[in-house]
Amino acid sequence: MSNVDKVMSALSKKVRRDVMRLLVDGGELRLFELMEKLDIPQSNMSRHLKKLKLAGLVQDERDGQSVRFRISNGLNKKEITFLKAVLALSESR
């Protein structure tokens, strides 16, 4: 998380926080799985994932014709703890 402003901007939308909740505990989901779980069309989901990716929070990997997403390997323990705290605080509201 090199840029706090990018991270906070990326987490400003509920749908992006919901994506992070699904991925934060080491999960890995394909694009269509995220779309199904959050009931969001592909174009919207792709836009949200791009914002998370640009903020350095998620990374993707092509698997044939599908794309899998997971928490970025670039995040250290302290950053993941911070992320979990932000997600927990926003969930309780």
N, C-alpha and C positions, 0 to 999 in steps of 0.2 A: 504494500500500500504506500506507494511513494507520494501520492498527491491526495491529501485529506479532502480537498474540495471536490475532486472527481469522485472519490468514494462516497462522500456524503450526498452528492448530487445523484449518484447511481442508486443509493438506498432511499431516496426521497419518495419513490413511488411504491405503493403497497405491493403491486404485482412483482416488482423486482425483489422486495424483501421476502415475499412468498417463495420465489425461486431459490433464493439463498437459504431459506429454511429447509427446503427439500434437499439441498446439496451440502449443507454445512457439516454434517456428521460423516463425511467421507463418501456420501452417495454419488452416484454417477447415473445420469438419466439422458435418454435420447430426446431429441427435440419433440417428437410426437408424444412422448410420455409426459413431458412438461406441459404441452398443449392440452392433453387430456386431463391431467390432474388439476390444472388451473382454469380449464375451460376458456382458453384464449386462442383466437385464430393464429395461424402460422405467421402472417405478416407482422402482427403485433408482438408475438413472442420473439421473433427474430430481432425486432427493433430493441426490445428490452434486454435481450441477451447481448446484443452488440454494446449497449451502454455498460453493462456489467463487465464485459470483456475489456473495453477501453479503460475502465477504472482498475483493471488488474485483479478483479475479484473471481472471475471464472476463466476457464480455458476450455477449448473444444478440441475434439479429435474426430476426424472422419473415419467412418467404419462402413465401407462400401458406399451406399447411397444415403445412409443416415449419419447424423452428427451426434456425438455424445458430449455432454457437458459435465464439468466437475469444478470444485473449488480450485483455484489456481495454486500450483505447486510453489509459487513465489511467495506465498503468505507464510510468515513464521508463526510460532505458537502465540506470541503476544498479540499479533494482528488477528488471529483466529479467535482468541479470547475476547478481544474488543468487538469483533463482528458478532459473536454470539450474544454479547451483552446488549448491543444495539438491537438485535433481532428480538431478544427477550423483552426489552423495554417497550418496543413498538407493538409487540403481540399482546401485552397486558393492557393496552389502552382500548 
